Amino acid sequence: MSSYKKPLILVSNDDGIFSPGIQALAEVADEFGDVEIVAPDRQQSAVGHAITVSTPLRSRSFMIDGRFSGQAVSGTPADSVKLAHNQLLNRKPDLVVSGINHGSNAGINILYSGTVSAATEGTILGYPSIAVSCTAFNEDADLSGSKDAARKVIGYVLNHGMPRGVTLNLNVPEGPLKGIKWARQANSRYVEEFEGRIDPHNRSYYWLTGKFQLLDQDDGNDINALEAGFASLTPIQYDLTSYPLLKELENIEL
Amino acid sequence: MSSYKKPLILVSNDDGIFSPGIQALAEVADEFGDVEIVAPDRQQSAVGHAITVSTPLRSRSFMIDGRFSGQAVSGTPADSVKLAHNQLLNRKPDLVVSGINHGSNAGINILYSGTVSAATEGTILGYPSIAVSCTAFNEDADLSGSKDAARKVIGYVLNHGMPRGVTLNLNVPEGPLKGIKWARQANSRYVEEFEGRIDPHNRSYYWLTGKFQLLDQDDGNDINALEAGFASLTPIQYDLTSYPLLKELENIEL
């Protein structure tokens, strides 16, 4: 047990330290303990679980509104959490929270998400970790429901802990909170993903675009919950082994 | 069923089109069917499942040794496979293979791996997909065992298929192939991850370094197999839901 009275909560994200979402999440975390923000110094969306290996990282101290101190890191969300754990924090955090992302990280988006990767990195390092995303993309989105949902989940995790190896992925619709539903990651994908264009020099280039497609026909997935107006809460793991298939295949000699 | 006699195999990687590993994998794929290479135009290690959303992608045609044609993409491994599927290939591939990576992608490295992300993206798009990595980092590594292992696994998958949603992650020691063992992803992590330095302007910066630490005490994991001299073959999935924990938690009201 720590001899500190207040828990330390590390706050990170992928939208960078100037995002309204990270400030909203820091405000909620502040109700539970001491807050340190360590996050990318700029927008890092869709970076997945990237880490920076071929250039060095730098960090700069900053203060938001005279309230929250932190470090801005010249790297990815996973870099930020690694660097916080290894170098920047004076004591080990009791909890890692990442977000509030502007845009949902449900279904297949979990794989591409920098927000989720920061929380997953916290889990890998041995801390209970939560990723929080709001479905609205706009910077002036109403995050009141996201804050309420984050407050409930943070309170639960600080009181009850989390098994090692598991990250909680929370997605919340814009506006007031209707409720939180436990859910699995929806089977989903993107279709018609690129728009081809021709530049003024007559060379082709492609913008990533695409339509989200829900393949999951059964209830209980995160997209369903969000479409019904609820927040979704999904325990995810970084052990990617497909145990059912491993069991099925392991006697096949190659 | 396709009306083409020969299967089409899409080859990608994260080390870029000039890597010896991608040529070695294309040579093996060539024994089974038509080969198209679509891969990053430069080194993209440790990018995880990043995708490029804020800049457009470009691709350029290239030819290796007058034998293999392909497209070099100005993006990540996952971008390359998405763009191949959506825009660059004349017909849908029967198989996606990624590698041969110079460096192991076993244990926790699976999460950071661009090589694995290219194969995972193939799986998301509905194709049987295999990631292949050699444990040796040097560019002149002996890939003979990696090629032999890839040949066995490609042959198996083309003959028997793979269930949707599953990617095969193959890691192979340098040198001749001793055998292939089915294995789970080892529970592992990095410790002492950064080396702090002071630049000539008296500002601190950090290099990512760190020691790999195996936490897994039980047999049957990928690191064990590699340490015993065998190739490891792990079925991995992109549904990250922890179903055991979801079942345990889903009646808790938040």
Contacts between the chains, C-beta under 8 A, distances in Angstrom:
chain1	res1	chain2	res2	distance
A	43	B	54	7.7
A	45	B	53	6.3
A	45	B	54	7.6
A	46	B	50	6.3
A	46	B	51	4.9
A	46	B	52	7.5
A	46	B	53	4.7
A	47	B	47	7.7
A	47	B	48	7.0
A	47	B	50	4.7
A	48	B	47	7.0
A	48	B	48	3.6
A	48	B	49	3.4
A	48	B	50	4.3
A	48	B	51	7.3
A	48	B	78	7.5
A	48	B	117	6.7
A	49	B	48	3.4
A	49	B	49	6.4
A	49	B	111	4.8
A	49	B	112	5.7
A	50	B	46	6.4
A	50	B	47	4.7
A	50	B	48	4.4
A	50	B	50	4.9
A	50	B	112	7.4
A	51	B	46	4.9
A	51	B	48	7.3
A	51	B	112	5.4
A	51	B	208	6.5
A	52	B	46	7.5
A	52	B	208	6.4
A	53	B	45	6.3
A	53	B	46	4.7
A	53	B	208	5.5
A	54	B	43	7.7
A	54	B	45	7.6
A	56	B	197	7.4
A	56	B	205	4.2
A	56	B	206	5.9
A	56	B	207	5.1
A	57	B	194	7.6
A	57	B	205	6.6
A	57	B	206	4.6
A	57	B	207	7.9
A	57	B	208	7.2
A	58	B	203	7.2
A	58	B	204	7.5
A	58	B	205	5.0
A	58	B	206	7.5
A	59	B	204	7.9
A	59	B	206	7.7
A	78	B	48	7.5
A	78	B	112	7.8
A	79	B	208	7.6
A	82	B	193	5.5
A	82	B	194	7.4
A	82	B	208	7.5
A	83	B	194	6.4
A	83	B	206	6.2
A	85	B	193	8.0
A	86	B	192	7.3
A	86	B	193	5.0
A	86	B	194	4.9
A	87	B	194	5.5
A	87	B	196	6.2
A	87	B	206	6.2
A	108	B	124	6.5
A	108	B	238	7.5
A	110	B	240	5.9
A	111	B	49	4.8
A	111	B	120	7.2
A	111	B	124	7.7
A	111	B	238	5.7
A	111	B	240	7.6
A	112	B	49	5.8
A	112	B	50	7.4
A	112	B	51	5.4
A	112	B	78	7.8
A	117	B	48	6.7
A	120	B	111	7.2
A	124	B	108	6.5
A	124	B	111	7.7
A	124	B	189	5.6
A	125	B	189	7.2
A	149	B	254	8.0
A	152	B	254	4.7
A	153	B	254	6.4
A	156	B	252	7.6
A	156	B	254	5.9
A	163	B	245	6.3
A	165	B	187	7.5
A	165	B	242	7.9
A	166	B	242	5.2
A	166	B	245	5.4
A	180	B	254	4.6
A	182	B	246	6.2
A	182	B	249	5.9
A	182	B	250	4.2
A	182	B	252	7.6
A	183	B	246	8.0
A	184	B	239	7.6
A	184	B	241	4.2
A	184	B	243	7.1
A	184	B	246	6.0
A	185	B	239	5.5
A	185	B	240	5.8
A	185	B	241	4.6
A	187	B	165	7.5
A	187	B	239	7.0
A	189	B	124	5.6
A	189	B	125	7.3
A	192	B	86	7.4
A	193	B	82	5.5
A	193	B	85	7.9
A	193	B	86	5.0
A	194	B	57	7.6
A	194	B	82	7.4
A	194	B	83	6.4
A	194	B	86	4.9
A	194	B	87	5.4
A	196	B	87	6.3
A	197	B	56	7.4
A	203	B	58	7.2
A	204	B	58	7.5
A	204	B	59	7.9
A	205	B	56	4.2
A	205	B	57	6.6
A	205	B	58	5.0
A	206	B	56	5.9
A	206	B	57	4.6
A	206	B	58	7.5
A	206	B	59	7.7
A	206	B	83	6.3
A	206	B	87	6.2
A	207	B	56	5.1
A	207	B	57	7.9
A	208	B	51	6.5
A	208	B	52	6.4
A	208	B	53	5.5
A	208	B	57	7.1
A	208	B	79	7.6
A	208	B	82	7.6
A	233	B	254	6.9
A	234	B	241	6.1
A	234	B	246	7.3
A	235	B	241	7.0
A	235	B	242	4.3
A	235	B	245	4.2
A	235	B	246	5.4
A	235	B	249	6.4
A	236	B	240	4.0
A	236	B	241	6.2
A	236	B	242	6.1
A	237	B	240	6.1
A	237	B	241	7.8
A	237	B	242	4.3
A	237	B	245	7.8
A	238	B	108	7.5
A	238	B	111	5.7
A	238	B	240	7.6
A	239	B	184	7.6
A	239	B	185	5.5
A	239	B	187	7.0
A	240	B	110	5.9
A	240	B	111	7.6
A	240	B	185	5.8
A	240	B	236	4.0
A	240	B	237	6.1
A	240	B	238	7.6
A	240	B	240	7.4
A	241	B	184	4.3
A	241	B	185	4.7
A	241	B	234	6.1
A	241	B	235	7.1
A	241	B	236	6.1
A	241	B	237	7.8
A	242	B	165	7.9
A	242	B	166	5.2
A	242	B	235	4.3
A	242	B	236	6.2
A	242	B	237	4.3
A	243	B	184	7.2
A	245	B	163	6.3
A	245	B	166	5.4
A	245	B	235	4.2
A	245	B	237	7.8
A	246	B	182	6.2
A	246	B	184	6.0
A	246	B	234	7.3
A	246	B	235	5.5
A	249	B	182	5.8
A	249	B	235	6.5
A	250	B	182	4.1
A	252	B	156	7.6
A	252	B	182	7.6
A	254	B	149	8.0
A	254	B	152	4.7
A	254	B	153	6.4
A	254	B	156	5.9
A	254	B	180	4.5
A	254	B	233	6.9
